[in-house]
Amino acid sequence: MGRVFKEFEELCMARGRAVGFAEGFAEGKDQKTEQVITNMLRRGYSSAEISLCTGLGTDKVAFIAKKTGISI
């Protein structure tokens, strides 16, 4: 029984590491996307153009614009 518990514990730990890695990767990806959108806003792209290029909704673009203090 001890061996089965140890294998289960190792599996749970490995899954936890995988989930943590995925969350960290997604967070980094979100930060990169926000940076790209901020750069596009600063260059004068419209929220519709940014939405078309990034695949994000115009509401998300507007949220990022507001967050960074850029008026659109």
Rosetta constraint file for C-alpha pairs under 8 A:
AtomPair CA 1 CA 5 HARMONIC 6.36 0.50
AtomPair CA 2 CA 6 HARMONIC 6.16 0.50
AtomPair CA 3 CA 7 HARMONIC 6.21 0.50
AtomPair CA 4 CA 8 HARMONIC 6.14 0.50
AtomPair CA 5 CA 9 HARMONIC 6.05 0.50
AtomPair CA 6 CA 10 HARMONIC 6.17 0.50
AtomPair CA 7 CA 11 HARMONIC 6.12 0.50
AtomPair CA 8 CA 12 HARMONIC 6.22 0.50
AtomPair CA 9 CA 13 HARMONIC 6.24 0.50
AtomPair CA 10 CA 14 HARMONIC 6.14 0.50
AtomPair CA 11 CA 15 HARMONIC 6.15 0.50
AtomPair CA 12 CA 16 HARMONIC 6.11 0.50
AtomPair CA 13 CA 17 HARMONIC 6.28 0.50
AtomPair CA 14 CA 18 HARMONIC 6.24 0.50
AtomPair CA 15 CA 19 HARMONIC 6.14 0.50
AtomPair CA 16 CA 20 HARMONIC 6.06 0.50
AtomPair CA 17 CA 21 HARMONIC 6.07 0.50
AtomPair CA 18 CA 22 HARMONIC 6.17 0.50
AtomPair CA 19 CA 23 HARMONIC 6.12 0.50
AtomPair CA 20 CA 24 HARMONIC 6.11 0.50
AtomPair CA 21 CA 25 HARMONIC 6.05 0.50
AtomPair CA 22 CA 26 HARMONIC 6.09 0.50
AtomPair CA 23 CA 27 HARMONIC 6.13 0.50
AtomPair CA 24 CA 28 HARMONIC 6.22 0.50
AtomPair CA 25 CA 29 HARMONIC 6.10 0.50
AtomPair CA 26 CA 30 HARMONIC 6.09 0.50
AtomPair CA 27 CA 31 HARMONIC 6.29 0.50
AtomPair CA 28 CA 32 HARMONIC 6.25 0.50
AtomPair CA 29 CA 33 HARMONIC 6.18 0.50
AtomPair CA 30 CA 34 HARMONIC 6.15 0.50
AtomPair CA 31 CA 35 HARMONIC 6.21 0.50
AtomPair CA 32 CA 36 HARMONIC 6.28 0.50
AtomPair CA 33 CA 37 HARMONIC 6.20 0.50
AtomPair CA 34 CA 38 HARMONIC 6.02 0.50
AtomPair CA 34 CA 64 HARMONIC 6.83 0.50
AtomPair CA 35 CA 39 HARMONIC 6.16 0.50
AtomPair CA 36 CA 40 HARMONIC 6.20 0.50
AtomPair CA 37 CA 41 HARMONIC 6.10 0.50
AtomPair CA 37 CA 50 HARMONIC 6.86 0.50
AtomPair CA 37 CA 61 HARMONIC 7.09 0.50
AtomPair CA 37 CA 64 HARMONIC 7.60 0.50
AtomPair CA 38 CA 42 HARMONIC 6.20 0.50
AtomPair CA 38 CA 64 HARMONIC 7.23 0.50
AtomPair CA 38 CA 65 HARMONIC 6.89 0.50
AtomPair CA 38 CA 68 HARMONIC 7.39 0.50
AtomPair CA 39 CA 43 HARMONIC 6.29 0.50
AtomPair CA 40 CA 44 HARMONIC 6.48 0.50
AtomPair CA 40 CA 45 HARMONIC 5.53 0.50
AtomPair CA 40 CA 50 HARMONIC 7.07 0.50
AtomPair CA 41 CA 45 HARMONIC 5.32 0.50
AtomPair CA 41 CA 46 HARMONIC 7.01 0.50
AtomPair CA 41 CA 47 HARMONIC 7.72 0.50
AtomPair CA 41 CA 50 HARMONIC 7.99 0.50
AtomPair CA 41 CA 65 HARMONIC 7.27 0.50
AtomPair CA 41 CA 70 HARMONIC 7.31 0.50
AtomPair CA 41 CA 72 HARMONIC 7.84 0.50
AtomPair CA 42 CA 70 HARMONIC 7.53 0.50
AtomPair CA 45 CA 49 HARMONIC 6.15 0.50
AtomPair CA 45 CA 50 HARMONIC 6.49 0.50
AtomPair CA 46 CA 50 HARMONIC 6.26 0.50
AtomPair CA 46 CA 72 HARMONIC 7.29 0.50
AtomPair CA 47 CA 51 HARMONIC 5.94 0.50
AtomPair CA 47 CA 58 HARMONIC 5.65 0.50
AtomPair CA 47 CA 61 HARMONIC 6.03 0.50
AtomPair CA 47 CA 62 HARMONIC 6.99 0.50
AtomPair CA 47 CA 72 HARMONIC 7.38 0.50
AtomPair CA 48 CA 52 HARMONIC 6.14 0.50
AtomPair CA 48 CA 58 HARMONIC 6.24 0.50
AtomPair CA 49 CA 53 HARMONIC 6.20 0.50
AtomPair CA 50 CA 54 HARMONIC 5.92 0.50
AtomPair CA 50 CA 55 HARMONIC 7.94 0.50
AtomPair CA 50 CA 56 HARMONIC 7.81 0.50
AtomPair CA 50 CA 58 HARMONIC 7.82 0.50
AtomPair CA 50 CA 61 HARMONIC 7.31 0.50
AtomPair CA 51 CA 55 HARMONIC 5.32 0.50
AtomPair CA 51 CA 56 HARMONIC 5.00 0.50
AtomPair CA 51 CA 57 HARMONIC 5.49 0.50
AtomPair CA 51 CA 58 HARMONIC 5.59 0.50
AtomPair CA 51 CA 61 HARMONIC 6.99 0.50
AtomPair CA 52 CA 56 HARMONIC 7.43 0.50
AtomPair CA 56 CA 60 HARMONIC 6.44 0.50
AtomPair CA 56 CA 61 HARMONIC 7.14 0.50
AtomPair CA 57 CA 61 HARMONIC 6.58 0.50
AtomPair CA 58 CA 62 HARMONIC 6.03 0.50
AtomPair CA 59 CA 63 HARMONIC 6.13 0.50
AtomPair CA 60 CA 64 HARMONIC 6.26 0.50
AtomPair CA 61 CA 65 HARMONIC 6.12 0.50
AtomPair CA 62 CA 66 HARMONIC 6.14 0.50
AtomPair CA 62 CA 72 HARMONIC 7.39 0.50
AtomPair CA 63 CA 67 HARMONIC 6.05 0.50
AtomPair CA 64 CA 68 HARMONIC 6.14 0.50
AtomPair CA 65 CA 69 HARMONIC 6.03 0.50
AtomPair CA 65 CA 70 HARMONIC 4.90 0.50
AtomPair CA 65 CA 71 HARMONIC 6.43 0.50
AtomPair CA 65 CA 72 HARMONIC 7.07 0.50
AtomPair CA 66 CA 70 HARMONIC 5.94 0.50
AtomPair CA 66 CA 71 HARMONIC 6.81 0.50
